[in-house]
Amino acid sequence: MVNNEQIRFGIIGAGNIAGVHIQTLAHIPEAAITAITDVYQPLAEQRAREHGIPVVHPSYEKLLEDPDVDAVIVAVPNKYHATIAVAALQAGKHVLLEKPMALNAAEAKKILLTHRQTNLTLMMAHQQRWEWSSLQVKEQVDKGALGHIYNAKTGWMRRKGIPGWGTWFTRMDQSGGGPLIDLGVHMIDLSLHLMGNPKPLTVFGTTFAEFGPKKRGIGTWGTPNWEGFYDVEDLSTALIKCDNGSTLSLDVSWAAHAEYMDGKPFVYLMGSEGGASLRDAKGMLFSEVDDQKHEVQLAVPENDEGSRVRMARHFIECVREGKEPLTSALSGYTNSLILEAIYESSRTGAAVTLEWDI
Ligand SMILES: NC(=O)c1ccc[n+]([C@@H]2O[C@H](COP(=O)([O-])OP(=O)(O)OC[C@H]3O[C@@H](n4cnc5c(N)ncnc54)[C@H](O)[C@@H]3O)[C@@H](O)[C@H]2O)c1
């Protein structure tokens, strides 16, 4: 039952991550899901039955006309992010947009510019910023405990984790890329945020595809379609240089003959006064006290509600108060510029200077 205090959500795309969003919103009394749609209608109907969602629309266009929807979660393949996010903003709906923002920087810019013409919330779904340990590390960074952060290393190196081989995930025209755009976008987003948002200026990077084209390195996310094809990278490495002189290095893979950081996401921050690390959402602080190495393990409370619930609460707060989300449209565009520059650098073999035109 919807009440006046609730933000009414419409879910666009009823696939895997939509299932996670639906479960997350169930923990938030200020949220109600009033509608859902998917191009594969039976899936939307199944989700509606399982979760008591009252309306299934035949298309996203129809859902955007629904007056009982205040905000939408866009959880469709990357190819459709820009079209649907722009249409949703133009229809007067707030948008929680799955990552990456779009297929490329030009499409991301369209979303950013449309957002700027409205008073609506556009937030990117980067739940890693909302991990308890990420919040604690950011607090220390903001207090100056790390001093000037001059170097950061981040990545997510899966050994055998290609998602949905042959589906939209592994098709360049539908995904915009492989692990770089899929996993790398989370790590770039989190790292720049923790570094204090220095402005990225130059990017040098390379991509490789040694597993996917041979149907090796297959993971468990998504159902493979062996009739499909694979034309994206499966590993990427890059260096990003920022305006304050700091550097961020990135290593991501869906598949590699390596057991690197247990296949979990990681960030290392190196500052003039101290350091910090996040490994699979576990945080550590590093410093030197009385000429001795000093380390602090950051504790997570037992009853932690989790990063996704905090992220959804933040979205609702931004909608209600007209606040700029932490993972703003501009941050999404910044990440898209960097991703595109890494792909370009890989193609040309040269470093790429980012063109800040906004
Ligand atoms: N934040 C995260 O950690 C995270 C994790 C996984 C996926 N994602 C992102 O979420 C998005 C979806 O990924 P997924 O794993 O759920 O994929 P999925 O293939 O499981 O689901 C996508 C769904 O969208 C539907 N769809 C396609 N075009 C549509 C349209 N025009 N209108 C309505 N429905 C449409 C498909 O039928 C499918 O059911 C991607 O952008 C992905 O990058 C984010």
PDBQT file of the ligand as one rigid body, heavy atoms in Angstrom, charges set to zero:
ROOT
HETATM    1  N1  LIG A 401      25.795  -1.737  -9.817  1.00  0.00    +0.000 N 
HETATM    2  C1  LIG A 401      26.216  -2.967 -10.049  1.00  0.00    +0.000 C 
HETATM    3  O1  LIG A 401      27.020  -3.521  -9.305  1.00  0.00    +0.000 OA
HETATM    4  C2  LIG A 401      25.702  -3.720 -11.254  1.00  0.00    +0.000 A 
HETATM    5  C3  LIG A 401      25.765  -5.123 -11.280  1.00  0.00    +0.000 A 
HETATM    6  C4  LIG A 401      25.272  -5.775 -12.416  1.00  0.00    +0.000 A 
HETATM    7  C5  LIG A 401      24.767  -5.065 -13.496  1.00  0.00    +0.000 A 
HETATM    8  N2  LIG A 401      24.749  -3.701 -13.444  1.00  0.00    +0.000 N 
HETATM    9  C6  LIG A 401      24.255  -2.910 -14.584  1.00  0.00    +0.000 C 
HETATM   10  O2  LIG A 401      22.837  -3.077 -14.667  1.00  0.00    +0.000 OA
HETATM   11  C7  LIG A 401      22.423  -3.096 -16.027  1.00  0.00    +0.000 C 
HETATM   12  C8  LIG A 401      21.638  -4.371 -16.297  1.00  0.00    +0.000 C 
HETATM   13  O3  LIG A 401      22.468  -5.485 -16.010  1.00  0.00    +0.000 OA
HETATM   14  P1  LIG A 401      21.836  -6.925 -15.646  1.00  0.00    +0.000 P 
HETATM   15  O4  LIG A 401      22.964  -7.769 -15.167  1.00  0.00    +0.000 OA
HETATM   16  O5  LIG A 401      20.642  -6.769 -14.798  1.00  0.00    +0.000 OA
HETATM   17  O6  LIG A 401      21.411  -7.414 -17.115  1.00  0.00    +0.000 OA
HETATM   18  P2  LIG A 401      20.241  -8.421 -17.490  1.00  0.00    +0.000 P 
HETATM   19  O7  LIG A 401      20.518  -8.834 -18.887  1.00  0.00    +0.000 OA
HETATM   20  O8  LIG A 401      20.100  -9.453 -16.431  1.00  0.00    +0.000 OA
HETATM   21  O9  LIG A 401      18.921  -7.525 -17.427  1.00  0.00    +0.000 OA
HETATM   22  C9  LIG A 401      18.635  -6.501 -18.330  1.00  0.00    +0.000 C 
HETATM   23  C10 LIG A 401      17.131  -6.566 -18.625  1.00  0.00    +0.000 C 
HETATM   24  O10 LIG A 401      16.775  -5.417 -19.405  1.00  0.00    +0.000 OA
HETATM   25  C11 LIG A 401      15.783  -5.828 -20.336  1.00  0.00    +0.000 C 
HETATM   26  N3  LIG A 401      15.701  -4.826 -21.406  1.00  0.00    +0.000 N 
HETATM   27  C12 LIG A 401      16.529  -4.665 -22.481  1.00  0.00    +0.000 A 
HETATM   28  N4  LIG A 401      16.154  -3.592 -23.194  1.00  0.00    +0.000 NA
HETATM   29  C13 LIG A 401      15.076  -3.053 -22.565  1.00  0.00    +0.000 A 
HETATM   30  C14 LIG A 401      14.234  -1.949 -22.830  1.00  0.00    +0.000 A 
HETATM   31  N5  LIG A 401      14.445  -1.162 -23.895  1.00  0.00    +0.000 N 
HETATM   32  N6  LIG A 401      13.209  -1.698 -21.983  1.00  0.00    +0.000 NA
HETATM   33  C15 LIG A 401      12.972  -2.513 -20.929  1.00  0.00    +0.000 A 
HETATM   34  N7  LIG A 401      13.745  -3.598 -20.634  1.00  0.00    +0.000 NA
HETATM   35  C16 LIG A 401      14.777  -3.852 -21.432  1.00  0.00    +0.000 A 
HETATM   36  C17 LIG A 401      16.216  -7.205 -20.762  1.00  0.00    +0.000 C 
HETATM   37  O11 LIG A 401      15.140  -7.959 -21.318  1.00  0.00    +0.000 OA
HETATM   38  C18 LIG A 401      16.714  -7.791 -19.433  1.00  0.00    +0.000 C 
HETATM   39  O12 LIG A 401      15.712  -8.492 -18.728  1.00  0.00    +0.000 OA
HETATM   40  C19 LIG A 401      23.692  -2.945 -16.855  1.00  0.00    +0.000 C 
HETATM   41  O13 LIG A 401      23.872  -1.612 -17.222  1.00  0.00    +0.000 OA
HETATM   42  C20 LIG A 401      24.810  -3.374 -15.909  1.00  0.00    +0.000 C 
HETATM   43  O14 LIG A 401      26.054  -2.741 -16.182  1.00  0.00    +0.000 OA
HETATM   44  C21 LIG A 401      25.196  -3.027 -12.337  1.00  0.00    +0.000 A 
ENDROOT
TORSDOF 0
